[in-house]
Amino acid sequence: MIGQGGNKNYHYMFSMSLIFMFFYAVLILSNSEGIYELAENMENMKVFFSVIFVVSFLVTIKFAIDGITQVIIGEREKLGIYSLAGNRITFLARMVNVNLLESFFIASIIGVILGTIYSHCIVILLELIFEISNIEIDIIGFKTFTEYILLLFMILCTNYLVACIILKRKDVKDLIYYENILKVEDSILRDNNLFRYSVITAGILALTVSFIFLIIKNIQYDITIYYIMASLISCSFLIYRLTKIIILIRLNKNVKFSSKSFFKYVFSQEVIRNWKKYYRNQCLSTTILCLSCLFLFGSLTIGYSYKENIAKEAPFDLAVSVDAKSVDFSNVKDKIDLNNVNYKIEYKVYSNEDLKKYNLPTQCIKLSDYNYLRKMLNKEPINLSDYQYLVQVEDMVIEKRIKDEVQNTQISINNKDFYMAESIQNFPFLQSNINGKFELLIFNDEVINDMRLPVKRNVMMVSFKNQPKAQLKNELYKTLNSSNNLVMDNEKEHITIKVVLKEWSRLNGLVGLSILTIFGIFLSSILILIAINNIAFYSIKNLDKIYIENKIYFDLGWSLEQISQYNAFRNKAFFINATEMILLSLVTGTVSMYYFTNQYLDNDMYIFAFATISLLLYLLIMFVYNISLNRILCNKIYE
């Protein structure tokens, strides 16, 4: 058995506690059937739970490497002696893992407690999203508990394999002897031209801003996905380089001795002695932290805005559309409860391809039908003169495009001139789902009749007194597809039928919102955990250096209390760059999100609330890691 290593594994224990929390929460949620009964497509969440599970398992390998490395650093002399005595790598790996067992099992118990709390928080979030209560979850079911025990066994086996690989790659006999731990790296500040580095960073900033504007300009086109990927890459480089600039500025400021900032001066000298490793650790970890916090902030904000805009995707209770000239909707009427119907209308959508030359929509409906639809949405009717037409859209981008492209609002049809009504109507109208377009033209009934336009589709809209169940959509599809007298003409070989039911759309949209929000919370939390762990482990893997430096400070006349204060200062200094960059990123993200999305939100203050939540999650994990790190360094001082 190796020494007292258990006292030095707080870092490993805390890291594994959080990762076990994710594991147990995922097991609870994936085995709770009550969640998947919320909506038809809720089963899709199991796929995302599997992704989170796999990511979490990969993270455990990283934490296993950290924990095993920590044991090897702390007990390398004893490991070297055992190796010289002829013990095999497998024996040494077993000893290292035995040293971690206490921390491992304590972490597994803490993980169950935290995972239960975390899963309840996710359930509360689902209840808020779906506006229901009392979702039942299986906290300590036989299946959940069995899977958790099997998971622990798999992780223990993985730890053993990782220990074997690490010890095999090291010459353990050399661990008996100290290397030159105070060796100064060759490349220090002289290789960093701050002005040149800042100019290049400014160029990357300009490139990132350009990509963001391209995303906004082309948001409705498929090419946007490439601009998003490019902006993420450039944003990563930008955060990395800005972090390095902040470190360089701080070092240049503290490189001269001052009694008022004594700890800052001493710390800057430590950074200079380990410049490359320090700035790479800081820049990479800070980049991951910033992107993770922005991802969490973005998923919460977009999820909330999505919830508020679900109703806009299905403003009418029921819409049935058939791409045919003449349609008989009698089978649909038989299927719905006519006693529950509040309003009902059947109308035709016409097509006029000649309008393309004016950059106007080609689909048209009659004014009487349009006003009845407005009545169903509790809107006032509109009057048009004989020579006017009206444009109806349901997207601000489309409205802006029409205003930009249509220079001359006068059009000529059948030798008659028509003029656009002064205001473009912009509100949810369902034409994108029913008609496949975000825009529509409205003419007076007599004008449509005189045009003799071909009928593109027949539509039936229904407003209910009480919302029917979501299953009605599938029932209507079955009825329509099995109907022999639905289409009165057979000019088309393929008839497109669409059914949009508000309740089904609401639940389906809430599933997308749930997946986006929960996956964002899980993934960003794991990434934040990895990045903070990476910063903290920089100190742990350099414990010998810190120990020797502390001895030097003690020999120079520092008291143990001063050394403890300096170590606490060092730990805070390791996180100050990341904290500043996260604040900068979240402020920038919050201002940008508010500017571009506040018009889509009923309560835009949620944007600031979500930014605060993202920051608090980082601060909470960082704070606990800081306590763990202080405990480890304190133990090292008093050994």
ChimeraX attribute file (.defattr): number of C-alpha atoms within 10 A of each C-alpha:
attribute: neighborCount
match mode: 1-to-1
recipient: residues
	/A:1	11
	/A:2	16
	/A:3	10
	/A:4	11
	/A:5	19
	/A:6	16
	/A:7	13
	/A:8	24
	/A:9	24
	/A:10	19
	/A:11	26
	/A:12	23
	/A:13	25
	/A:14	22
	/A:15	27
	/A:16	25
	/A:17	25
	/A:18	22
	/A:19	27
	/A:20	28
	/A:21	25
	/A:22	26
	/A:23	24
	/A:24	29
	/A:25	28
	/A:26	24
	/A:27	25
	/A:28	24
	/A:29	25
	/A:30	22
	/A:31	17
	/A:32	18
	/A:33	15
	/A:34	14
	/A:35	19
	/A:36	18
	/A:37	12
	/A:38	19
	/A:39	17
	/A:40	14
	/A:41	15
	/A:42	18
	/A:43	16
	/A:44	13
	/A:45	21
	/A:46	16
	/A:47	12
	/A:48	18
	/A:49	21
	/A:50	14
	/A:51	14
	/A:52	19
	/A:53	20
	/A:54	13
	/A:55	14
	/A:56	20
	/A:57	20
	/A:58	12
	/A:59	19
	/A:60	20
	/A:61	16
	/A:62	16
	/A:63	23
	/A:64	25
	/A:65	17
	/A:66	21
	/A:67	31
	/A:68	24
	/A:69	20
	/A:70	24
	/A:71	22
	/A:72	22
	/A:73	17
	/A:74	21
	/A:75	18
	/A:76	21
	/A:77	18
	/A:78	18
	/A:79	25
	/A:80	20
	/A:81	15
	/A:82	17
	/A:83	18
	/A:84	13
	/A:85	9
	/A:86	8
	/A:87	13
	/A:88	13
	/A:89	18
	/A:90	16
	/A:91	12
	/A:92	22
	/A:93	23
	/A:94	17
	/A:95	18
	/A:96	27
	/A:97	21
	/A:98	17
	/A:99	22
	/A:100	24
	/A:101	15
	/A:102	15
	/A:103	23
	/A:104	25
	/A:105	15
	/A:106	14
	/A:107	23
	/A:108	23
	/A:109	14
	/A:110	19
	/A:111	24
	/A:112	23
	/A:113	16
	/A:114	20
	/A:115	25
	/A:116	22
	/A:117	15
	/A:118	19
	/A:119	21
	/A:120	18
	/A:121	13
	/A:122	19
	/A:123	20
	/A:124	17
	/A:125	15
	/A:126	23
	/A:127	16
	/A:128	11
	/A:129	18
	/A:130	18
	/A:131	9
	/A:132	11
	/A:133	11
	/A:134	9
	/A:135	16
	/A:136	12
	/A:137	18
	/A:138	17
	/A:139	21
	/A:140	14
	/A:141	14
	/A:142	10
	/A:143	12
	/A:144	20
	/A:145	16
	/A:146	12
	/A:147	15
	/A:148	19
	/A:149	12
	/A:150	11
	/A:151	16
	/A:152	16
	/A:153	12
	/A:154	13
	/A:155	17
	/A:156	17
	/A:157	13
	/A:158	16
	/A:159	25
	/A:160	21
	/A:161	16
	/A:162	19
	/A:163	26
	/A:164	19
	/A:165	15
	/A:166	16
	/A:167	19
	/A:168	14
	/A:169	9
	/A:170	10
	/A:171	11
	/A:172	22
	/A:173	16
	/A:174	12
	/A:175	19
	/A:176	15
	/A:177	11
	/A:178	10
	/A:179	10
	/A:180	8
	/A:181	12
	/A:182	14
	/A:183	10
	/A:184	13
	/A:185	12
	/A:186	12
	/A:187	13
	/A:188	14
	/A:189	14
	/A:190	8
	/A:191	8
	/A:192	13
	/A:193	10
	/A:194	14
	/A:195	10
	/A:196	10
	/A:197	14
	/A:198	15
	/A:199	11
	/A:200	13
	/A:201	19
	/A:202	15
	/A:203	12
	/A:204	19
	/A:205	18
	/A:206	14
	/A:207	17
	/A:208	23
	/A:209	15
	/A:210	14
	/A:211	22
	/A:212	18
	/A:213	13
	/A:214	16
	/A:215	19
	/A:216	14
	/A:217	12
	/A:218	15
	/A:219	15
	/A:220	11
	/A:221	9
	/A:222	9
	/A:223	12
	/A:224	18
	/A:225	13
	/A:226	12
	/A:227	21
	/A:228	17
	/A:229	12
	/A:230	16
	/A:231	20
	/A:232	16
	/A:233	12
	/A:234	19
	/A:235	21
	/A:236	21
	/A:237	19
	/A:238	22
	/A:239	26
	/A:240	23
	/A:241	21
	/A:242	22
	/A:243	24
	/A:244	23
	/A:245	19
	/A:246	14
	/A:247	20
	/A:248	17
	/A:249	13
	/A:250	14
	/A:251	19
	/A:252	12
	/A:253	13
	/A:254	19
	/A:255	16
	/A:256	14
	/A:257	13
	/A:258	11
	/A:259	8
	/A:260	8
	/A:261	11
	/A:262	14
	/A:263	19
	/A:264	23
	/A:265	19
	/A:266	16
	/A:267	20
	/A:268	23
	/A:269	16
	/A:270	17
	/A:271	17
	/A:272	18
	/A:273	18
	/A:274	18
	/A:275	19
	/A:276	15
	/A:277	12
	/A:278	18
	/A:279	18
	/A:280	14
	/A:281	18
	/A:282	24
	/A:283	24
	/A:284	21
	/A:285	23
	/A:286	30
	/A:287	23
	/A:288	22
	/A:289	27
	/A:290	29
	/A:291	21
	/A:292	25
	/A:293	28
	/A:294	22
	/A:295	18
	/A:296	29
	/A:297	29
	/A:298	23
	/A:299	22
	/A:300	25
	/A:301	25
	/A:302	18
	/A:303	22
	/A:304	19
	/A:305	21
	/A:306	19
	/A:307	20
	/A:308	14
	/A:309	17
	/A:310	18
	/A:311	17
	/A:312	17
	/A:313	19
	/A:314	22
	/A:315	19
	/A:316	22
	/A:317	23
	/A:318	22
	/A:319	24
	/A:320	22
	/A:321	24
	/A:322	25
	/A:323	22
	/A:324	24
	/A:325	19
	/A:326	17
	/A:327	19
	/A:328	15
	/A:329	20
	/A:330	11
	/A:331	16
	/A:332	18
	/A:333	15
	/A:334	10
	/A:335	12
	/A:336	16
	/A:337	11
	/A:338	12
	/A:339	8
	/A:340	13
	/A:341	16
	/A:342	12
	/A:343	16
	/A:344	17
	/A:345	14
	/A:346	16
	/A:347	17
	/A:348	22
	/A:349	23
	/A:350	22
	/A:351	18
	/A:352	18
	/A:353	12
	/A:354	13
	/A:355	16
	/A:356	10
	/A:357	10
	/A:358	17
	/A:359	17
	/A:360	19
	/A:361	21
	/A:362	18
	/A:363	21
	/A:364	25
	/A:365	20
	/A:366	20
	/A:367	23
	/A:368	17
	/A:369	18
	/A:370	20
	/A:371	17
	/A:372	17
	/A:373	22
	/A:374	15
	/A:375	13
	/A:376	20
	/A:377	14
	/A:378	9
	/A:379	11
	/A:380	11
	/A:381	13
	/A:382	11
	/A:383	13
	/A:384	14
	/A:385	11
	/A:386	14
	/A:387	16
	/A:388	19
	/A:389	23
	/A:390	22
	/A:391	21
	/A:392	23
	/A:393	25
	/A:394	22
	/A:395	16
	/A:396	12
	/A:397	16
	/A:398	16
	/A:399	18
	/A:400	10
	/A:401	11
	/A:402	19
	/A:403	14
	/A:404	10
	/A:405	11
	/A:406	13
	/A:407	10
	/A:408	11
	/A:409	15
	/A:410	14
	/A:411	18
	/A:412	12
	/A:413	12
	/A:414	7
	/A:415	7
	/A:416	9
	/A:417	12
	/A:418	17
	/A:419	16
	/A:420	17
	/A:421	16
	/A:422	11
	/A:423	9
	/A:424	15
	/A:425	17
	/A:426	16
	/A:427	13
	/A:428	20
	/A:429	24
	/A:430	21
	/A:431	18
	/A:432	16
	/A:433	16
	/A:434	21
	/A:435	19
	/A:436	9
	/A:437	16
	/A:438	22
	/A:439	25
	/A:440	22
	/A:441	24
	/A:442	22
	/A:443	23
	/A:444	21
	/A:445	14
	/A:446	11
	/A:447	18
	/A:448	16
	/A:449	11
	/A:450	9
	/A:451	12
	/A:452	11
	/A:453	14
	/A:454	12
	/A:455	18
	/A:456	18
	/A:457	23
	/A:458	23
	/A:459	22
	/A:460	18
	/A:461	18
	/A:462	20
	/A:463	21
	/A:464	18
	/A:465	11
	/A:466	10
	/A:467	14
	/A:468	18
	/A:469	11
	/A:470	18
	/A:471	12
	/A:472	17
	/A:473	22
	/A:474	13
	/A:475	13
	/A:476	20
	/A:477	16
	/A:478	11
	/A:479	16
	/A:480	21
	/A:481	11
	/A:482	11
	/A:483	15
	/A:484	10
	/A:485	13
	/A:486	19
	/A:487	19
	/A:488	12
	/A:489	11
	/A:490	11
	/A:491	10
	/A:492	10
	/A:493	5
	/A:494	9
	/A:495	14
	/A:496	10
	/A:497	17
	/A:498	19
	/A:499	20
	/A:500	21
	/A:501	25
	/A:502	25
	/A:503	21
	/A:504	22
	/A:505	18
	/A:506	20
	/A:507	20
	/A:508	19
	/A:509	20
	/A:510	23
	/A:511	24
	/A:512	17
	/A:513	24
	/A:514	21
	/A:515	22
	/A:516	20
	/A:517	24
	/A:518	22
	/A:519	19
	/A:520	21
	/A:521	20
	/A:522	20
	/A:523	19
	/A:524	25
	/A:525	23
	/A:526	19
	/A:527	21
	/A:528	24
	/A:529	23
	/A:530	21
	/A:531	23
	/A:532	26
	/A:533	22
	/A:534	20
	/A:535	23
	/A:536	21
	/A:537	22
	/A:538	16
	/A:539	19
	/A:540	23
	/A:541	18
	/A:542	13
	/A:543	18
	/A:544	18
	/A:545	16
	/A:546	20
	/A:547	15
	/A:548	14
	/A:549	16
	/A:550	20
	/A:551	16
	/A:552	12
	/A:553	15
	/A:554	14
	/A:555	10
	/A:556	9
	/A:557	10
	/A:558	13
	/A:559	12
	/A:560	16
	/A:561	9
	/A:562	14
	/A:563	18
	/A:564	16
	/A:565	14
	/A:566	18
	/A:567	21
	/A:568	18
	/A:569	15
	/A:570	20
	/A:571	20
	/A:572	15
	/A:573	15
	/A:574	20
	/A:575	20
	/A:576	14
	/A:577	19
	/A:578	25
	/A:579	19
	/A:580	15
	/A:581	20
	/A:582	24
	/A:583	16
	/A:584	14
	/A:585	17
	/A:586	24
	/A:587	15
	/A:588	13
	/A:589	17
	/A:590	22
	/A:591	12
	/A:592	12
	/A:593	18
	/A:594	19
	/A:595	10
	/A:596	11
	/A:597	14
	/A:598	16
	/A:599	10
	/A:600	13
	/A:601	18
	/A:602	11
	/A:603	12
	/A:604	16
	/A:605	11
	/A:606	17
	/A:607	24
	/A:608	17
	/A:609	15
	/A:610	20
	/A:611	22
	/A:612	16
	/A:613	15
	/A:614	23
	/A:615	20
	/A:616	13
	/A:617	17
	/A:618	22
	/A:619	15
	/A:620	11
	/A:621	18
	/A:622	22
	/A:623	15
	/A:624	13
	/A:625	23
	/A:626	20
	/A:627	14
	/A:628	21
	/A:629	23
	/A:630	20
	/A:631	17
	/A:632	19
	/A:633	20
	/A:634	16
	/A:635	12
	/A:636	17
	/A:637	16
	/A:638	7
	/A:639	6
